[in-house]
């Protein structure tokens, strides 16, 4: 059971948990050497299903760019929606991400000469965002979902996430909210 707990933590536990993407100290990330911030869309940057950026998303993008960080949308959204959304922010996107597969992230890093210590993922799901980041060997911050409105297949994953948290250790998972952003 000890090995299972460790494996669950290795693959499904993020480096840090925040209540909202707005709570992230992006300046601290910049000071640690991060250059690229991968952003999930649904329930991380905006409520689920939005086709374009809202004021919060525009403010996050502006903050990142003012710090010299490159925001990149990394989502499993359908191509048309992904292009529309990233276009509304006027930022690049990783299309056809297929998270939790790491291939699109790894190809993006290789194609843009980005090392794993210069890029970080921010998302709201353990089974897609966190696992994709872990498999790509990059750090990851888990943002609590913005809204309870989720599509059915995401709702199906939430009980599995709760099970993974129990297996890995709820106390250890909860302690990730206390991790200092400058220690990632």
MDTraj code that builds the backbone (N, CA, C; nanometers):
import mdtraj as md
import numpy as np

residues = "UNK UNK UNK UNK UNK UNK UNK UNK UNK UNK UNK UNK UNK UNK UNK UNK UNK UNK UNK UNK UNK UNK UNK UNK UNK UNK UNK UNK UNK UNK UNK UNK UNK UNK UNK UNK UNK UNK UNK UNK UNK UNK UNK UNK UNK UNK UNK UNK UNK UNK UNK UNK UNK UNK UNK UNK UNK UNK UNK UNK UNK UNK UNK UNK UNK UNK UNK UNK UNK UNK UNK UNK UNK UNK UNK UNK UNK UNK UNK UNK UNK UNK UNK UNK UNK UNK UNK UNK UNK UNK UNK UNK UNK UNK UNK UNK UNK UNK UNK UNK UNK UNK UNK UNK UNK UNK UNK UNK UNK UNK UNK UNK UNK UNK UNK UNK UNK UNK UNK UNK UNK UNK UNK UNK UNK UNK UNK UNK UNK UNK UNK UNK UNK UNK UNK UNK UNK UNK UNK UNK UNK UNK UNK UNK UNK UNK UNK UNK UNK UNK UNK UNK UNK UNK UNK UNK UNK UNK UNK UNK UNK UNK UNK UNK UNK UNK UNK UNK UNK UNK UNK UNK UNK UNK UNK UNK UNK UNK UNK UNK UNK UNK UNK UNK".split()
xyz = np.array([
    [0.0825, -0.1204, 0.0000],
    [0.0000, 0.0000, 0.0000],
    [0.0865, 0.1264, 0.0000],
    [0.2029, 0.1194, 0.0666],
    [0.2926, 0.2344, 0.0716],
    [0.3382, 0.2757, -0.0688],
    [0.3720, 0.1772, -0.1523],
    [0.4158, 0.2068, -0.2899],
    [0.3033, 0.2681, -0.3724],
    [0.1814, 0.2185, -0.3533],
    [0.0659, 0.2743, -0.4239],
    [0.0455, 0.4202, -0.3836],
    [0.0526, 0.4483, -0.2549],
    [0.0370, 0.5863, -0.2065],
    [0.1417, 0.6779, -0.2706],
    [0.2652, 0.6305, -0.2757],
    [0.3731, 0.7101, -0.3345],
    [0.3503, 0.7341, -0.4830],
    [0.3071, 0.6302, -0.5539],
    [0.2794, 0.6448, -0.6985],
    [0.1676, 0.7461, -0.7227],
    [0.0617, 0.7379, -0.6431],
    [-0.0500, 0.8324, -0.6572],
    [-0.0002, 0.9746, -0.6339],
    [0.0792, 0.9940, -0.5307],
    [0.1332, 1.1284, -0.5034],
    [0.2248, 1.1745, -0.6169],
    [0.3075, 1.0830, -0.6680],
    [0.4004, 1.1184, -0.7762],
    [0.3278, 1.1632, -0.9034],
    [0.2162, 1.0993, -0.9351],
    [0.1478, 1.1263, -1.0615],
    [0.0280, 1.2209, -1.0516],
    [-0.0373, 1.2261, -0.9359],
    [-0.1639, 1.2989, -0.9274],
    [-0.1650, 1.4137, -0.8270],
    [-0.0600, 1.4313, -0.7511],
    [-0.0560, 1.5416, -0.6567],
    [0.0237, 1.6559, -0.7191],
    [-0.0309, 1.7771, -0.7159],
    [0.0405, 1.8919, -0.7736],
    [0.1534, 1.9384, -0.6814],
    [0.2264, 2.0379, -0.7275],
    [0.3312, 2.0979, -0.6444],
    [0.2720, 2.1982, -0.5452],
    [0.1595, 2.2582, -0.5850],
    [0.0927, 2.3586, -0.5018],
    [-0.0542, 2.3606, -0.5383],
    [-0.1380, 2.3974, -0.4403],
    [-0.2818, 2.4146, -0.4636],
    [-0.3181, 2.5581, -0.4270],
    [-0.3984, 2.6218, -0.5132],
    [-0.4482, 2.7568, -0.4864],
    [-0.6004, 2.7581, -0.4998],
    [-0.6632, 2.8522, -0.4317],
    [-0.8086, 2.8664, -0.4428],
    [-0.8479, 2.9154, -0.5811],
    [-0.7644, 3.0017, -0.6394],
    [-0.7942, 3.0626, -0.7691],
    [-0.6627, 3.0964, -0.8384],
    [-0.6673, 3.0998, -0.9694],
    [-0.5492, 3.1405, -1.0468],
    [-0.5073, 3.2821, -1.0082],
    [-0.6039, 3.3631, -0.9625],
    [-0.5742, 3.5001, -0.9212],
    [-0.4859, 3.5045, -0.7964],
    [-0.4768, 3.3935, -0.7236],
    [-0.3979, 3.3877, -0.6007],
    [-0.2501, 3.3536, -0.6245],
    [-0.2144, 3.3280, -0.7480],
    [-0.0770, 3.2867, -0.7780],
    [0.0147, 3.4083, -0.7861],
    [0.1282, 3.3989, -0.7198],
    [0.2297, 3.5039, -0.7234],
    [0.3174, 3.4789, -0.8469],
    [0.2765, 3.5369, -0.9586],
    [0.3478, 3.5149, -1.0841],
    [0.4873, 3.5776, -1.0823],
    [0.5046, 3.6845, -1.0057],
    [0.6370, 3.7459, -0.9943],
    [0.7341, 3.6469, -0.9304],
    [0.6876, 3.5738, -0.8287],
    [0.7721, 3.4725, -0.7647],
    [0.8084, 3.3620, -0.8641],
    [0.7133, 3.3240, -0.9495],
    [0.7440, 3.2231, -1.0525],
    [0.8508, 3.2757, -1.1485],
    [0.8364, 3.4003, -1.1892],
    [0.9347, 3.4628, -1.2784],
    [1.0724, 3.4636, -1.2118],
    [1.0758, 3.4987, -1.0842],
    [1.2029, 3.5046, -1.0109],
    [1.2681, 3.3677, -0.9971],
    [1.1904, 3.2619, -1.0082],
    [1.2447, 3.1260, -1.0012],
    [1.2960, 3.0775, -1.1366],
    [1.2773, 3.1569, -1.2403],
    [1.3290, 3.1197, -1.3710],
    [1.2248, 3.0667, -1.4685],
    [1.0991, 3.0646, -1.4290],
    [0.9949, 3.0220, -1.5233],
    [0.9787, 3.1286, -1.6312],
    [0.9606, 3.0832, -1.7546],
    [0.9384, 3.1726, -1.8690],
    [0.8012, 3.1539, -1.9309],
    [0.7477, 3.0316, -1.9199],
    [0.6237, 2.9956, -1.9885],
    [0.5230, 2.9421, -1.8873],
    [0.3989, 2.9910, -1.8970],
    [0.2912, 2.9470, -1.8100],
    [0.1846, 2.8814, -1.8978],
    [0.1670, 2.7498, -1.8817],
    [0.0620, 2.6779, -1.9541],
    [-0.0683, 2.6926, -1.8770],
    [-0.1722, 2.7386, -1.9441],
    [-0.2994, 2.7683, -1.8806],
    [-0.4102, 2.6805, -1.9352],
    [-0.4731, 2.6046, -1.8484],
    [-0.5950, 2.5348, -1.8855],
    [-0.7055, 2.6409, -1.8946],
    [-0.8075, 2.6122, -1.9747],
    [-0.9170, 2.7094, -1.9910],
    [-1.0271, 2.6852, -1.8883],
    [-1.1020, 2.5761, -1.9086],
    [-1.2260, 2.5521, -1.8356],
    [-1.2051, 2.5325, -1.6866],
    [-1.2716, 2.6180, -1.6107],
    [-1.2727, 2.6155, -1.4649],
    [-1.1360, 2.6433, -1.4029],
    [-1.0422, 2.6902, -1.4853],
    [-0.9129, 2.7372, -1.4350],
    [-0.9020, 2.8860, -1.4653],
    [-0.9069, 2.9193, -1.5931],
    [-0.8946, 3.0585, -1.6368],
    [-1.0312, 3.1265, -1.6449],
    [-1.1309, 3.0538, -1.6920],
    [-1.2689, 3.1049, -1.7044],
    [-1.3660, 2.9933, -1.6656],
    [-1.4907, 3.0286, -1.6349],
    [-1.5901, 2.9237, -1.6109],
    [-1.6045, 2.8343, -1.7340],
    [-1.6460, 2.7109, -1.7110],
    [-1.6558, 2.6127, -1.8187],
    [-1.7418, 2.6616, -1.9352],
    [-1.6937, 2.6351, -2.0563],
    [-1.7710, 2.6575, -2.1774],
    [-1.7576, 2.7940, -2.2416],
    [-1.6880, 2.8872, -2.1790],
    [-1.6749, 3.0206, -2.2385],
    [-1.5927, 3.0116, -2.3666],
    [-1.6348, 3.0860, -2.4665],
    [-1.5686, 3.0824, -2.5967],
    [-1.4657, 3.1938, -2.6146],
    [-1.4672, 3.2891, -2.5220],
    [-1.3686, 3.3968, -2.5294],
    [-1.3302, 3.4395, -2.3879],
    [-1.2223, 3.5148, -2.3809],
    [-1.1677, 3.5572, -2.2522],
    [-1.2601, 3.6562, -2.1832],
    [-1.2638, 3.6470, -2.0505],
    [-1.3365, 3.7455, -1.9716],
    [-1.2343, 3.8419, -1.9106],
    [-1.2809, 3.9325, -1.8263],
    [-1.1927, 4.0334, -1.7674],
    [-1.0816, 3.9699, -1.6835],
    [-1.1148, 3.8657, -1.6079],
    [-1.0135, 3.7976, -1.5267],
    [-0.9045, 3.7385, -1.6149],
    [-0.9435, 3.6685, -1.7206],
    [-0.8451, 3.6078, -1.8110],
    [-0.7575, 3.7144, -1.8763],
    [-0.8180, 3.8243, -1.9169],
    [-0.7405, 3.9336, -1.9778],
    [-0.6426, 3.9938, -1.8771],
    [-0.6853, 4.0064, -1.7514],
    [-0.5963, 4.0592, -1.6474],
    [-0.4803, 3.9639, -1.6186],
    [-0.5092, 3.8339, -1.6161],
    [-0.4020, 3.7345, -1.5941],
    [-0.3007, 3.7439, -1.7082],
    [-0.3504, 3.7469, -1.8305],
    [-0.2615, 3.7569, -1.9472],
    [-0.1761, 3.8830, -1.9386],
    [-0.2369, 3.9945, -1.9053],
    [-0.1646, 4.1211, -1.8943],
    [-0.0579, 4.1145, -1.7854],
    [-0.0931, 4.0588, -1.6711],
    [0.0023, 4.0432, -1.5609],
    [0.1219, 3.9601, -1.6045],
    [0.0940, 3.8459, -1.6682],
    [0.2018, 3.7575, -1.7133],
    [0.2932, 3.8284, -1.8126],
    [0.2341, 3.8914, -1.9113],
    [0.3156, 3.9578, -2.0140],
    [0.3944, 4.0758, -1.9563],
    [0.3347, 4.1498, -1.8629],
    [0.4068, 4.2613, -1.7996],
    [0.5284, 4.2129, -1.7206],
    [0.5219, 4.0895, -1.6721],
    [0.6347, 4.0309, -1.5997],
    [0.7361, 3.9651, -1.6943],
    [0.7043, 3.9610, -1.8224],
    [0.7929, 3.8960, -1.9182],
    [0.7712, 3.7465, -1.9283],
    [0.6568, 3.6994, -1.8795],
    [0.6213, 3.5577, -1.8896],
    [0.5344, 3.5359, -2.0131],
    [0.5444, 3.4173, -2.0714],
    [0.4649, 3.3839, -2.1897],
    [0.3482, 3.2945, -2.1508],
    [0.2249, 3.3475, -2.1574],
    [0.1084, 3.2621, -2.1319],
    [0.0743, 3.1823, -2.2570],
    [0.0484, 3.0539, -2.2389],
    [0.0118, 2.9652, -2.3495],
    [-0.1103, 2.8847, -2.3045],
    [-0.2150, 2.8863, -2.3853],
    [-0.3335, 2.8066, -2.3537],
    [-0.3027, 2.6607, -2.3868],
    [-0.3307, 2.5730, -2.2925],
    [-0.3101, 2.4288, -2.3103],
    [-0.4381, 2.3601, -2.2642],
    [-0.5195, 2.3193, -2.3600],
    [-0.6524, 2.2687, -2.3266],
    [-0.6887, 2.1501, -2.4148],
    [-0.7821, 2.0707, -2.3655],
    [-0.8385, 1.9628, -2.4456],
    [-0.9634, 2.0082, -2.5208],
    [-0.9912, 2.1374, -2.5201],
    [-1.1086, 2.1899, -2.5901],
    [-1.0986, 2.1603, -2.7395],
    [-1.2139, 2.1531, -2.8026],
    [-1.2168, 2.1318, -2.9482],
    [-1.1409, 2.2450, -3.0180],
    [-1.0800, 2.2120, -3.1319],
    [-0.9892, 2.3034, -3.2016],
    [-1.0510, 2.4411, -3.2279],
    [-1.1739, 2.4456, -3.2783],
    [-1.2361, 2.5742, -3.3114],
    [-1.2493, 2.6622, -3.1864],
    [-1.2961, 2.6033, -3.0780],
    [-1.3127, 2.6800, -2.9542],
    [-1.1771, 2.7238, -2.9000],
    [-1.0800, 2.6358, -2.9056],
    [-0.9466, 2.6669, -2.8563],
    [-0.8851, 2.7838, -2.9329],
    [-0.8989, 2.7814, -3.0647],
    [-0.8451, 2.8893, -3.1480],
    [-0.9186, 3.0201, -3.1187],
    [-1.0520, 3.0129, -3.1057],
    [-1.1294, 3.1332, -3.0732],
    [-1.0892, 3.1902, -2.9377],
    [-1.0768, 3.1019, -2.8393],
    [-1.0436, 3.1485, -2.7047],
    [-0.9038, 3.2086, -2.7007],
    [-0.8044, 3.1363, -2.7501],
    [-0.6674, 3.1892, -2.7461],
    [-0.6561, 3.3150, -2.8321],
    [-0.7354, 3.3218, -2.9397],
    [-0.7383, 3.4424, -3.0226],
    [-0.7943, 3.5621, -2.9474],
    [-0.8928, 3.5380, -2.8610],
    [-0.9502, 3.6481, -2.7830],
    [-0.8500, 3.7030, -2.6818],
    [-0.7511, 3.6233, -2.6484],
    [-0.6425, 3.6679, -2.5599],
    [-0.5195, 3.7121, -2.6398],
    [-0.5214, 3.6813, -2.7691],
    [-0.4079, 3.7086, -2.8561],
    [-0.2806, 3.6409, -2.8033],
    [-0.2967, 3.5112, -2.7687],
    [-0.1819, 3.4317, -2.7245],
    [-0.1826, 3.2981, -2.7983],
    [-0.0699, 3.2326, -2.7942],
    [-0.0525, 3.1028, -2.8585],
    [-0.1259, 2.9946, -2.7795],
    [-0.1585, 2.8875, -2.8491],
    [-0.2198, 2.7737, -2.7813],
    [-0.1534, 2.6446, -2.8260],
    [-0.1607, 2.5469, -2.7391],
    [-0.1182, 2.4120, -2.7741],
    [-0.2452, 2.3398, -2.8156],
    [-0.2607, 2.3213, -2.9444],
    [-0.3826, 2.2576, -2.9927],
    [-0.3695, 2.1060, -2.9845],
    [-0.4828, 2.0423, -2.9741],
    [-0.4877, 1.8969, -2.9668],
    [-0.3999, 1.8444, -2.8524],
    [-0.4137, 1.9069, -2.7352],
    [-0.3271, 1.8743, -2.6209],
    [-0.3411, 1.7287, -2.5762],
    [-0.4625, 1.6773, -2.5797],
    [-0.4886, 1.5375, -2.5406],
    [-0.4327, 1.5035, -2.4019],
    [-0.4479, 1.5992, -2.3085],
    [-0.4071, 1.5699, -2.1712],
    [-0.4924, 1.4551, -2.1188],
    [-0.4381, 1.3585, -2.0504],
    [-0.3116, 1.3590, -1.9769],
    [-0.1882, 1.3136, -2.0557],
    [-0.2010, 1.2907, -2.1843],
    [-0.0815, 1.2555, -2.2621],
    [0.0152, 1.3745, -2.2596],
    [0.1431, 1.3500, -2.2470],
    [0.2410, 1.4584, -2.2396],
    [0.2953, 1.5030, -2.3758],
    [0.2564, 1.4334, -2.4822],
    [0.3211, 1.4537, -2.6127],
    [0.3138, 1.5974, -2.6631],
    [0.1973, 1.6606, -2.6571],
    [0.1831, 1.7967, -2.7085],
    [0.2683, 1.8944, -2.6277],
    [0.2729, 1.8747, -2.4981],
    [0.3562, 1.9610, -2.4125],
    [0.5036, 1.9399, -2.4449],
    [0.5449, 1.8144, -2.4564],
    [0.6853, 1.7852, -2.4888],
    [0.7238, 1.8398, -2.6258],
    [0.6355, 1.8263, -2.7246],
    [0.6630, 1.8806, -2.8583],
    [0.6739, 2.0322, -2.8540],
    [0.5855, 2.0957, -2.7764],
    [0.5906, 2.2413, -2.7624],
    [0.7237, 2.2848, -2.7012],
    [0.7663, 2.2148, -2.5952],
    [0.8932, 2.2498, -2.5308],
    [1.0099, 2.2312, -2.6279],
    [1.0123, 2.1191, -2.6970],
    [1.1218, 2.0909, -2.7902],
    [1.1236, 2.1919, -2.9050],
    [1.0057, 2.2232, -2.9574],
    [0.9962, 2.3155, -3.0706],
    [1.0267, 2.4600, -3.0361],
    [1.0231, 2.4929, -2.9075],
    [1.0464, 2.6310, -2.8649],
    [1.1678, 2.6441, -2.7737],
    [1.2496, 2.5386, -2.7671],
    [1.3721, 2.5387, -2.6877],
    [1.3457, 2.5809, -2.5427],
    [1.2459, 2.5141, -2.4825],
    [1.2087, 2.5412, -2.3443],
    [1.2413, 2.4175, -2.2613],
    [1.3131, 2.4380, -2.1518],
    [1.3457, 2.3248, -2.0646],
    [1.2370, 2.3095, -1.9584],
    [1.2333, 2.1939, -1.8956],
    [1.1291, 2.1617, -1.7982],
    [1.1319, 2.2525, -1.6760],
    [1.2452, 2.3166, -1.6492],
    [1.2494, 2.4062, -1.5332],
    [1.2118, 2.5502, -1.5695],
    [1.1680, 2.5723, -1.6938],
    [1.1270, 2.7059, -1.7378],
    [0.9769, 2.7151, -1.7658],
    [0.9042, 2.6063, -1.7455],
    [0.7634, 2.6008, -1.7824],
    [0.6836, 2.5385, -1.6680],
    [0.5629, 2.5879, -1.6478],
    [0.4775, 2.5356, -1.5418],
    [0.3333, 2.5300, -1.5926],
    [0.2610, 2.4285, -1.5492],
    [0.1205, 2.4097, -1.5868],
    [0.0311, 2.4585, -1.4736],
    [-0.0809, 2.5213, -1.5110],
    [-0.1836, 2.5580, -1.4144],
    [-0.3156, 2.5018, -1.4656],
    [-0.3814, 2.4199, -1.3836],
    [-0.5075, 2.3587, -1.4240],
    [-0.5902, 2.3201, -1.3034],
    [-0.7106, 2.2686, -1.3293],
    [-0.8035, 2.2375, -1.2200],
    [-0.8323, 2.0889, -1.2013],
    [-0.7734, 2.0025, -1.2846],
    [-0.8048, 1.8599, -1.2748],
    [-0.6796, 1.7757, -1.2506],
    [-0.6921, 1.6821, -1.1580],
    [-0.5807, 1.5911, -1.1293],
    [-0.5550, 1.4964, -1.2455],
    [-0.6627, 1.4459, -1.3067],
    [-0.6507, 1.3376, -1.4045],
    [-0.6103, 1.3875, -1.5433],
    [-0.6253, 1.5154, -1.5698],
    [-0.5792, 1.5684, -1.6982],
    [-0.4581, 1.6597, -1.6777],
    [-0.4782, 1.7717, -1.6108],
    [-0.3736, 1.8739, -1.5993],
    [-0.2535, 1.8272, -1.5170],
    [-0.2788, 1.7777, -1.3971],
    [-0.1679, 1.7367, -1.3108],
    [-0.0954, 1.6169, -1.3710],
    [-0.1700, 1.5177, -1.4147],
    [-0.1063, 1.3990, -1.4720],
    [-0.0275, 1.4326, -1.5987],
    [-0.0799, 1.5192, -1.6835],
    [-0.0062, 1.5593, -1.8050],
    [0.1247, 1.6285, -1.7681],
    [0.1182, 1.7177, -1.6711],
    [0.2397, 1.7876, -1.6280],
    [0.3405, 1.6899, -1.5690],
    [0.2941, 1.6004, -1.4856],
    [0.3842, 1.5012, -1.4252],
    [0.4495, 1.4154, -1.5325],
    [0.3705, 1.3728, -1.6299],
    [0.4247, 1.2876, -1.7365],
    [0.5221, 1.3648, -1.8254],
    [0.5023, 1.4969, -1.8373],
    [0.5943, 1.5816, -1.9135],
    [0.7121, 1.6273, -1.8272],
    [0.7066, 1.5902, -1.6984],
    [0.8135, 1.6222, -1.6027],
    [0.8296, 1.7728, -1.5804],
    [0.7138, 1.8415, -1.5720],
    [0.7145, 1.9844, -1.5416],
    [0.6331, 2.0094, -1.4143],
    [0.6611, 2.1185, -1.3450],
    [0.5837, 2.1520, -1.2250],
    [0.4391, 2.1878, -1.2603],
    [0.3524, 2.1770, -1.1585],
    [0.2101, 2.2031, -1.1826],
    [0.1452, 2.2619, -1.0580],
    [0.0608, 2.3618, -1.0814],
    [-0.0197, 2.4225, -0.9760],
    [-0.1642, 2.3858, -1.0034],
    [-0.2315, 2.3342, -0.9012],
    [-0.3730, 2.3000, -0.9118],
    [-0.4558, 2.4163, -0.8592],
    [-0.5419, 2.4682, -0.9456],
    [-0.6355, 2.5735, -0.9075],
    [-0.7702, 2.5077, -0.8808],
    [-0.8334, 2.5434, -0.7710],
    [-0.9663, 2.4890, -0.7450],
    [-1.0614, 2.5379, -0.8548],
    [-1.1575, 2.4550, -0.8952],
    [-1.2482, 2.4944, -1.0037],
    [-1.3220, 2.6250, -0.9732],
    [-1.3351, 2.7084, -1.0749],
    [-1.4051, 2.8358, -1.0626],
    [-1.5536, 2.8143, -1.0347],
    [-1.6110, 2.7155, -1.1013],
    [-1.7561, 2.6950, -1.0975],
    [-1.7880, 2.5478, -1.0756],
    [-1.9040, 2.5223, -1.0231],
    [-1.9506, 2.3839, -1.0083],
    [-2.0091, 2.3316, -1.1399],
    [-2.0326, 2.4213, -1.2352],
    [-2.0862, 2.3810, -1.3650],
    [-1.9744, 2.3136, -1.4455],
    [-1.9928, 2.1851, -1.4705],
    [-1.8944, 2.1089, -1.5469],
    [-1.9679, 2.0125, -1.6391],
    [-1.9038, 1.9766, -1.7485],
    [-1.9655, 1.8801, -1.8382],
    [-1.9600, 1.7414, -1.7748],
    [-2.0466, 1.6537, -1.8220],
    [-2.0683, 1.5254, -1.7559],
    [-1.9406, 1.4437, -1.7379],
    [-1.8518, 1.4403, -1.8367],
    [-1.7344, 1.3550, -1.8224],
    [-1.6347, 1.4108, -1.7212],
    [-1.6365, 1.5412, -1.6971],
    [-1.5542, 1.5965, -1.5899],
    [-1.6172, 1.5609, -1.4558],
    [-1.7491, 1.5689, -1.4480],
    [-1.8191, 1.5301, -1.3244],
    [-1.7917, 1.3842, -1.2900],
    [-1.7767, 1.3003, -1.3920],
    [-1.7459, 1.1589, -1.3677],
    [-1.6063, 1.1403, -1.3085],
    [-1.5142, 1.2306, -1.3411],
    [-1.3770, 1.2198, -1.2919],
    [-1.3614, 1.2661, -1.1472],
    [-1.4487, 1.3531, -1.1009],
    [-1.4309, 1.4122, -0.9677],
    [-1.4321, 1.3077, -0.8558],
    [-1.5223, 1.2073, -0.8583],
    [-1.5143, 1.1036, -0.7534],
    [-1.3819, 1.0258, -0.7584],
    [-1.3310, 1.0017, -0.8783],
    [-1.2017, 0.9340, -0.8915],
    [-1.0901, 1.0217, -0.8326],
    [-1.0986, 1.1509, -0.8546],
    [-1.0001, 1.2411, -0.7949],
    [-1.0045, 1.2326, -0.6426],
    [-1.1247, 1.2317, -0.5858],
    [-1.1378, 1.2212, -0.4397],
    [-1.0770, 1.0898, -0.3893],
    [-1.0965, 0.9824, -0.4640],
    [-1.0377, 0.8533, -0.4280],
    [-0.8844, 0.8614, -0.4329],
    [-0.8308, 0.9212, -0.5367],
    [-0.6856, 0.9362, -0.5489],
    [-0.6293, 1.0173, -0.4326],
    [-0.7009, 1.1206, -0.3916],
    [-0.6573, 1.2028, -0.2784],
    [-0.6558, 1.1192, -0.1505],
    [-0.7597, 1.0381, -0.1309],
    [-0.7636, 0.9518, -0.0121],
    [-0.6487, 0.8519, -0.0132],
    [-0.6241, 0.7912, -0.1292],
    [-0.5156, 0.6926, -0.1393],
    [-0.3800, 0.7591, -0.1142],
    [-0.3583, 0.8744, -0.1770],
    [-0.2296, 0.9440, -0.1620],
    [-0.2105, 1.0078, -0.0258],
    [-0.3204, 1.0353, 0.0421],
    [-0.3133, 1.0971, 0.1748],
    [-0.3732, 1.2358, 0.1745],
    [-0.4951, 1.2458, 0.2255],
    [-0.5652, 1.3747, 0.2255],
    [-0.4871, 1.4812, 0.3016],
    [-0.4245, 1.4443, 0.4117],
    [-0.3482, 1.5421, 0.4884],
    [-0.2291, 1.5955, 0.4072],
    [-0.1648, 1.5101, 0.3316],
    [-0.0524, 1.5512, 0.2470],
    [-0.1039, 1.6406, 0.1341],
    [-0.2155, 1.6009, 0.0731],
    [-0.2759, 1.6797, -0.0342],
    [-0.3140, 1.8186, 0.0174],
    [-0.3840, 1.8233, 0.1303],
    [-0.4280, 1.9518, 0.1863],
    [-0.3096, 2.0418, 0.2210],
    [-0.1991, 1.9828, 0.2620],
    [-0.0798, 2.0605, 0.2973],
    [-0.0199, 2.1321, 0.1762],
    [-0.0549, 2.0888, 0.0553],
    [-0.0033, 2.1532, -0.0655],
    [-0.0560, 2.2951, -0.0820],
    [-0.1616, 2.3300, -0.0081],
    [-0.2112, 2.4679, -0.0090],
    [-0.1135, 2.5602, 0.0638],
    [-0.0315, 2.5034, 0.1512],
    [0.0614, 2.5827, 0.2308],
    [0.1994, 2.5969, 0.1668],
    [0.2232, 2.5257, 0.0569],
    [0.3534, 2.5325, -0.0105],
    [0.3758, 2.6751, -0.0593],
    [0.4946, 2.7245, -0.0329],
    [0.5284, 2.8599, -0.0794],
    [0.5565, 2.8573, -0.2293],
    [0.5039, 2.9542, -0.2986],
    [0.5174, 2.9596, -0.4440],
    [0.6657, 2.9713, -0.4846],
    [0.7471, 3.0315, -0.3995],
    [0.8884, 3.0475, -0.4347],
    [0.9716, 2.9225, -0.4069],
    [0.9031, 2.8142, -0.3675],
    [0.9758, 2.6885, -0.3433],
    [0.9445, 2.5822, -0.4489],
    [0.8744, 2.6207, -0.5539],
    [0.8394, 2.5226, -0.6576],
    [0.9602, 2.4863, -0.7411],
])
top = md.Topology()
chain = top.add_chain()
for i, resn in enumerate(residues, 1):
    res = top.add_residue(resn, chain, resSeq=i)
    for name in ("N", "CA", "C"):
        top.add_atom(name, md.element.get_by_symbol(name[0]), res)
traj = md.Trajectory(xyz[None], top)
